[in-house]
Amino acid sequence: MSYNKFRIWAGRIMGLIFLLFIQENLNFYALLVVVIGIVIRIWATGYIHKNKEVTTAGPYKFLRHPLYLGNFIKGLGVALFVNAYPLVVLYIPVFFCTYYKKMKLEERYLMDKFGQKYENYQNNTPLFIPTFKNLFKKDGAKFSWKNVILNREHLNFLGVVIVIIFFIIYQNNLELIRAA
């Protein structure tokens, strides 16, 4: 099994675990956390030009993997949404065990592809925890909704909406499901 397939299956298994531990009352405030994760992902995909350049604009000024930060925040929001706080404790290490290797594999690829340019970026920009030392750095790049669509981020957004709706329907029918 490829690492990407493993990562996808790990997410699916976490989703099933969230379903098993869903509480009677959903935490709708947690959807704000989910939205923050989605916004970070949209912001990042509006700047990235995969395999064409080292992207250093937008959120890439603050960290090397804003898409994964968006995934983390989005997943954390879903864990909070189902109101099963022990799952938050489980989610955090599972996420980092799964994504740390992905980040390192991706960095090795980018180093091979872009060499010194990526190494300079890597030396000046943190891996995952943002820093704002480059806040006022001019990059000249502009956000592009076309990039968001080309990077299929609208499908990611749609997937999250479907999962949230499914959780709401599931939770509203929890008594019937548990009685069966």
Rosetta silent file (secondary structure, phi, psi, omega in degrees, C-alpha in Angstrom):
SEQUENCE: MSYNKFRIWAGRIMGLIFLLFIQENLNFYALLVVVIGIVIRIWATGYIHKNKEVTTAGPYKFLRHPLYLGNFIKGLGVALFVNAYPLVVLYIPVFFCTYYKKMKLEERYLMDKFGQKYENYQNNTPLFIPTFKNLFKKDGAKFSWKNVILNREHLNFLGVVIVIIFFIIYQNNLELIRAA
SCORE:     score description
SCORE:     0.000 S_00000001
   1 L     0.000  133.099  179.372    0.000    0.000    0.000 S_00000001
   2 L   -71.846  160.038 -178.883    1.385    3.417   -0.916 S_00000001
   3 H   -64.074  -37.187  178.384    1.862    6.010    1.790 S_00000001
   4 H   -63.238  -40.631  177.230   -0.828    8.259    0.280 S_00000001
   5 H   -65.141  -39.725  176.999   -3.349    5.412    0.382 S_00000001
   6 H   -59.047  -44.998 -178.992   -2.346    4.703    3.993 S_00000001
   7 H   -62.162  -42.215  179.217   -2.917    8.368    4.871 S_00000001
   8 H   -65.239  -44.052  179.430   -6.360    8.340    3.225 S_00000001
   9 H   -67.271  -34.728  176.158   -7.351    5.135    4.998 S_00000001
  10 H   -60.935  -42.252  177.646   -6.122    6.510    8.337 S_00000001
  11 H   -63.748  -41.476  179.136   -8.462    9.494    7.836 S_00000001
  12 H   -64.690  -41.542  179.105  -11.371    7.227    6.973 S_00000001
  13 H   -64.467  -41.112  176.722  -10.768    5.071   10.041 S_00000001
  14 H   -61.311  -40.230  177.969  -10.641    8.195   12.234 S_00000001
  15 H   -59.808  -42.066  177.796  -13.971    9.257   10.701 S_00000001
  16 H   -65.893  -38.909  177.200  -15.506    5.897   11.629 S_00000001
  17 H   -63.487  -41.305  176.778  -14.132    6.204   15.154 S_00000001
  18 H   -57.701  -41.475  179.134  -15.707    9.682   15.364 S_00000001
  19 H   -62.719  -41.381 -178.145  -19.036    8.085   14.382 S_00000001
  20 H   -64.740  -30.145 -175.695  -18.732    5.426   17.070 S_00000001
  21 L  -106.999   11.457 -178.547  -18.146    8.026   19.776 S_00000001
  22 L   -59.395  139.415 -176.926  -20.542   10.722   18.548 S_00000001
  23 L   -96.423  166.783 -178.766  -22.436   12.317   21.427 S_00000001
  24 L   -59.934  -36.633 -179.341  -26.120   13.165   21.798 S_00000001
  25 L  -112.964  124.021  176.415  -25.382   16.881   21.391 S_00000001
  26 L   -82.758  149.154  179.133  -23.156   18.115   18.605 S_00000001
  27 L   -95.794   90.875 -175.985  -20.894   21.097   19.247 S_00000001
  28 H   -68.166  -20.240  175.203  -21.895   23.443   16.433 S_00000001
  29 H   -64.608  -27.885  179.706  -19.354   26.040   17.634 S_00000001
  30 H   -65.400  -19.758  177.204  -16.661   23.601   16.524 S_00000001
  31 H   -62.870  -24.231  174.008  -17.741   24.217   12.939 S_00000001
  32 H   -63.364  -37.599  177.054  -15.886   27.544   13.259 S_00000001
  33 H   -66.023  -43.541  177.465  -12.707   25.515   13.733 S_00000001
  34 H   -58.992  -45.036 -179.251  -13.572   23.446   10.658 S_00000001
  35 H   -62.684  -39.559  177.333  -14.143   26.645    8.659 S_00000001
  36 H   -59.574  -44.192  177.607  -10.747   28.021    9.760 S_00000001
  37 H   -60.986  -42.707  179.151   -9.100   24.842    8.442 S_00000001
  38 H   -64.333  -43.709 -179.664  -10.989   25.132    5.148 S_00000001
  39 H   -61.961  -41.867  177.815  -10.053   28.809    4.770 S_00000001
  40 H   -61.337  -43.198  179.027   -6.371   28.011    5.341 S_00000001
  41 H   -64.127  -44.594  178.735   -6.529   25.299    2.675 S_00000001
  42 H   -62.526  -44.192  178.072   -8.282   27.585    0.174 S_00000001
  43 H   -56.987  -45.805 -179.100   -5.772   30.350    0.908 S_00000001
  44 H   -66.460  -44.416 -177.392   -2.877   27.938    0.310 S_00000001
  45 H   -70.121  -19.911  176.017   -4.283   26.434   -2.888 S_00000001
  46 L   -72.023  -11.620 -179.592   -4.846   29.918   -4.248 S_00000001
  47 L  -113.998  -27.954 -170.609   -1.076   30.408   -4.305 S_00000001
  48 L   -74.260  141.395  172.509    0.486   27.006   -4.955 S_00000001
  49 L  -125.299   84.008 -173.197    1.757   25.935   -8.369 S_00000001
  50 L   -54.697  133.507  174.929    2.535   22.276   -7.704 S_00000001
  51 L    64.785    8.925 -179.334    5.709   20.913   -9.302 S_00000001
  52 L  -112.051  -30.030 -177.775    6.364   24.216  -11.127 S_00000001
  53 L  -159.631  165.965  171.271    7.975   26.431   -8.491 S_00000001
  54 L   -84.215  111.758 -178.291    8.819   26.793   -4.841 S_00000001
  55 L   -79.954  122.845 -179.366    5.753   28.593   -3.526 S_00000001
  56 L  -126.924   12.916 -176.873    6.742   31.228   -0.963 S_00000001
  57 L  -106.480  171.411  179.255    3.687   33.503   -1.108 S_00000001
  58 H    59.728 -134.758 -179.007    0.446   33.666    0.849 S_00000001
  59 H   -69.731  -17.208  178.530    0.496   31.269    3.792 S_00000001
  60 H   -68.536  -11.005  172.541    3.704   29.717    2.447 S_00000001
  61 H   -70.995  -26.008 -171.146    5.480   32.816    3.813 S_00000001
  62 L  -102.535  -24.952  178.007    4.659   31.588    7.320 S_00000001
  63 L  -162.168  157.276 -174.792    5.114   27.799    7.092 S_00000001
  64 L   -80.819  -19.293 -175.308    6.082   25.182    4.524 S_00000001
  65 L  -130.604   62.546 -179.685    2.960   23.029    4.824 S_00000001
  66 H   -66.703  -27.811  176.800   -0.140   25.219    5.188 S_00000001
  67 H   -62.490  -40.416  179.970   -2.332   22.637    3.443 S_00000001
  68 H   -73.320  -33.608  173.271   -1.514   20.141    6.173 S_00000001
  69 H   -61.711  -43.437  176.194   -2.067   22.763    8.871 S_00000001
  70 H   -59.619  -42.669  176.537   -5.495   23.333    7.312 S_00000001
  71 H   -60.212  -44.082 -179.187   -6.120   19.568    7.385 S_00000001
  72 H   -60.489  -49.521 -177.596   -5.084   19.423   11.031 S_00000001
  73 H   -65.215  -41.769  178.471   -7.364   22.273   12.078 S_00000001
  74 H   -60.516  -48.179  179.071  -10.249   20.937    9.983 S_00000001
  75 H   -64.519  -38.473  176.429   -9.914   17.454   11.513 S_00000001
  76 H   -61.676  -41.600  177.618   -9.591   18.902   14.995 S_00000001
  77 H   -61.335  -39.940  178.313  -12.822   20.807   14.369 S_00000001
  78 H   -66.289  -41.222  177.712  -14.596   17.602   13.339 S_00000001
  79 H   -61.360  -40.786  177.373  -13.337   15.845   16.494 S_00000001
  80 H   -70.154  -34.003 -178.373  -14.668   18.730   18.581 S_00000001
  81 H   -61.073  -41.047 -178.276  -17.917   18.777   16.571 S_00000001
  82 L   -77.863   -3.047  172.388  -18.884   15.223   17.578 S_00000001
  83 L    64.952   28.403  178.366  -18.348   16.313   21.201 S_00000001
  84 L  -113.520   85.399 -170.595  -16.174   13.329   22.100 S_00000001
  85 H   -63.613  -28.267  173.835  -13.193   15.028   23.695 S_00000001
  86 H   -60.473  -26.673  177.988  -11.142   11.853   24.276 S_00000001
  87 H   -67.858  -29.238  176.458  -11.027   11.616   20.469 S_00000001
  88 H   -62.083  -42.677  178.925   -9.231   14.955   20.361 S_00000001
  89 H   -63.622  -35.496  177.088   -6.497   13.379   22.476 S_00000001
  90 H   -75.031  -42.321 -175.640   -6.371   10.453   20.014 S_00000001
  91 H   -59.112  -43.776 -173.864   -6.616   12.617   16.884 S_00000001
  92 H   -59.727  -53.812  179.643   -3.578   14.793   17.583 S_00000001
  93 H   -68.239  -33.405  177.777   -0.908   12.042   17.731 S_00000001
  94 H   -62.752  -44.029  178.718   -2.558   10.058   14.912 S_00000001
  95 H   -58.986  -51.499 -174.934   -2.476   13.151   12.703 S_00000001
  96 H   -68.605  -34.692  175.752    1.169   13.923   13.424 S_00000001
  97 H   -64.745  -35.947 -178.326    2.291   10.300   13.062 S_00000001
  98 H   -77.479  -45.584 -171.763    0.525   10.179    9.702 S_00000001
  99 H   -88.116  -24.558 -179.962    1.448   13.584    8.299 S_00000001
 100 H   -59.840  -45.926  178.280    4.998   14.062    9.595 S_00000001
 101 H   -61.989  -40.769  178.764    6.255   11.309    7.298 S_00000001
 102 H   -60.470  -43.502  179.056    4.237   12.788    4.406 S_00000001
 103 H   -61.494  -42.905 -178.447    5.827   16.198    4.993 S_00000001
 104 H   -68.117  -40.036  176.449    9.316   14.711    5.029 S_00000001
 105 H   -62.939  -42.964  179.253    8.707   12.688    1.846 S_00000001
 106 H   -64.150  -40.286 -179.997    7.367   15.771    0.112 S_00000001
 107 H   -66.013  -37.555  177.499   10.348   17.834    1.258 S_00000001
 108 H   -62.741  -42.840  178.188   12.771   15.260   -0.098 S_00000001
 109 H   -62.177  -46.914 -178.725   10.989   15.429   -3.459 S_00000001
 110 H   -65.194  -35.596  177.012   11.035   19.247   -3.474 S_00000001
 111 H   -64.909  -43.471  178.148   14.719   19.304   -2.548 S_00000001
 112 H   -64.177  -39.091 -175.537   15.504   16.965   -5.446 S_00000001
 113 H   -77.860  -41.533 -172.217   13.384   19.009   -7.851 S_00000001
 114 H  -113.072   -6.928  173.488   14.312   22.569   -6.832 S_00000001
 115 L    55.678 -127.424 -173.909   17.656   22.156   -5.047 S_00000001
 116 H   -58.087  -36.893  179.650   19.174   25.283   -3.493 S_00000001
 117 H   -60.185  -43.831  178.748   16.035   27.358   -3.950 S_00000001
 118 H   -71.336  -37.302  178.958   14.034   24.926   -1.824 S_00000001
 119 H   -60.637  -41.845  177.023   16.874   24.568    0.687 S_00000001
 120 H   -61.760  -44.769  178.078   16.902   28.358    1.192 S_00000001
 121 H   -61.280  -45.139 -179.431   13.140   28.340    1.675 S_00000001
 122 H   -61.017  -39.593 -178.808   13.410   25.400    4.064 S_00000001
 123 H   -72.287  -19.427 -175.753   16.080   27.168    6.130 S_00000001
 124 H  -112.085   -1.348 -175.305   13.972   30.324    6.493 S_00000001
 125 L  -135.022  128.965 -178.815   10.447   28.946    6.924 S_00000001
 126 L   -66.473  157.065 -176.967    9.199   26.590    9.652 S_00000001
 127 L   -64.498  -55.971 -168.420    7.802   23.173    8.791 S_00000001
 128 L  -136.285  -34.557  179.719    4.337   23.286   10.378 S_00000001
 129 L   -89.108  116.317 -174.248    3.998   25.817   13.199 S_00000001
 130 L   -65.517  148.023  169.695    3.652   29.257   11.586 S_00000001
 131 L  -127.490  149.407 -174.561    5.922   32.148   12.388 S_00000001
 132 L  -106.980   24.634  179.671    5.178   35.670   11.307 S_00000001
 133 L   -66.335  -23.079  179.117    8.732   36.867   10.740 S_00000001
 134 L   -98.885   16.482 -174.252    7.953   37.142    6.998 S_00000001
 135 L   -53.859  -42.013 -175.575    4.680   39.006    7.552 S_00000001
 136 L   -99.730    9.496  177.797    5.801   42.145    5.733 S_00000001
 137 L   -71.222  125.536  178.390    7.895   40.386    3.112 S_00000001
 138 L   -80.500  133.190  179.969    6.715   41.384   -0.370 S_00000001
 139 L  -121.107  -16.249  176.538    6.288   38.429   -2.686 S_00000001
 140 L    75.755   -8.044 -178.941    4.440   39.903   -5.670 S_00000001
 141 L   -83.003  154.313  178.849    2.206   36.841   -6.035 S_00000001
 142 L  -122.322  144.537  175.065   -1.568   37.125   -6.147 S_00000001
 143 L   -62.495  140.695 -178.704   -4.232   34.767   -4.881 S_00000001
 144 L  -132.047  117.866  174.535   -5.954   32.911   -7.735 S_00000001
 145 H   -64.624  -28.398  177.215   -9.396   31.317   -7.588 S_00000001
 146 H   -61.365  -41.168  176.480   -8.377   29.514  -10.773 S_00000001
 147 H   -62.610  -39.210  179.335   -5.629   27.773   -8.771 S_00000001
 148 H   -58.147  -44.626  179.828   -8.180   26.802   -6.131 S_00000001
 149 H   -70.872  -44.677  179.773  -10.246   25.059   -8.822 S_00000001
 150 H   -60.185  -34.653  178.721   -7.208   23.565  -10.623 S_00000001
 151 L   -85.784    7.047  175.211   -6.021   22.136   -7.304 S_00000001
 152 L    57.929   31.014 -179.761   -9.533   20.697   -6.791 S_00000001
 153 H   -68.416  -25.981  177.074   -9.956   22.374   -3.423 S_00000001
 154 H   -62.146  -30.620  177.723  -13.667   22.801   -4.102 S_00000001
 155 H   -71.064  -37.464  175.946  -13.933   18.991   -3.910 S_00000001
 156 H   -61.454  -46.395  178.480  -12.227   19.011   -0.514 S_00000001
 157 H   -59.119  -47.613  179.881  -14.723   21.639    0.661 S_00000001
 158 H   -60.699  -41.119  178.196  -17.646   19.633   -0.707 S_00000001
 159 H   -60.081  -42.274  178.955  -16.357   16.495    1.015 S_00000001
 160 H   -65.215  -42.511  178.637  -16.243   18.263    4.383 S_00000001
 161 H   -60.841  -43.967  179.573  -19.775   19.593    3.925 S_00000001
 162 H   -62.828  -42.450  179.278  -21.017   16.084    3.096 S_00000001
 163 H   -63.207  -45.212 -179.952  -19.280   14.605    6.165 S_00000001
 164 H   -62.028  -45.417  178.349  -20.760   17.268    8.461 S_00000001
 165 H   -61.196  -42.981  178.424  -24.261   16.727    7.019 S_00000001
 166 H   -60.338  -44.387  179.139  -23.825   12.968    7.406 S_00000001
 167 H   -61.737  -39.138  179.382  -22.773   13.405   11.058 S_00000001
 168 H   -65.570  -46.391  178.363  -25.822   15.603   11.709 S_00000001
 169 H   -62.274  -45.158  179.520  -28.187   13.062   10.111 S_00000001
 170 H   -59.565  -47.999 -178.222  -26.462   10.211   11.950 S_00000001
 171 H   -64.475  -38.120  178.636  -26.639   12.028   15.283 S_00000001
 172 H   -67.222  -19.713  179.729  -30.325   12.901   14.771 S_00000001
 173 L  -112.491   18.930 -175.204  -31.043    9.191   14.258 S_00000001
 174 H   -59.987  -40.421  179.860  -28.697    7.949   16.983 S_00000001
 175 H   -62.089  -43.123  178.635  -31.451    6.465   19.145 S_00000001
 176 H   -64.685  -41.007 -178.196  -32.752    4.412   16.208 S_00000001
 177 H   -65.799  -44.336 -178.078  -29.232    3.298   15.261 S_00000001
 178 H   -71.917  -26.515  178.991  -28.318    2.249   18.801 S_00000001
 179 H   -76.089  -24.052 -175.980  -31.653    0.445   19.247 S_00000001
 180 L   -73.989    0.000    0.000  -31.074   -1.643   16.114 S_00000001
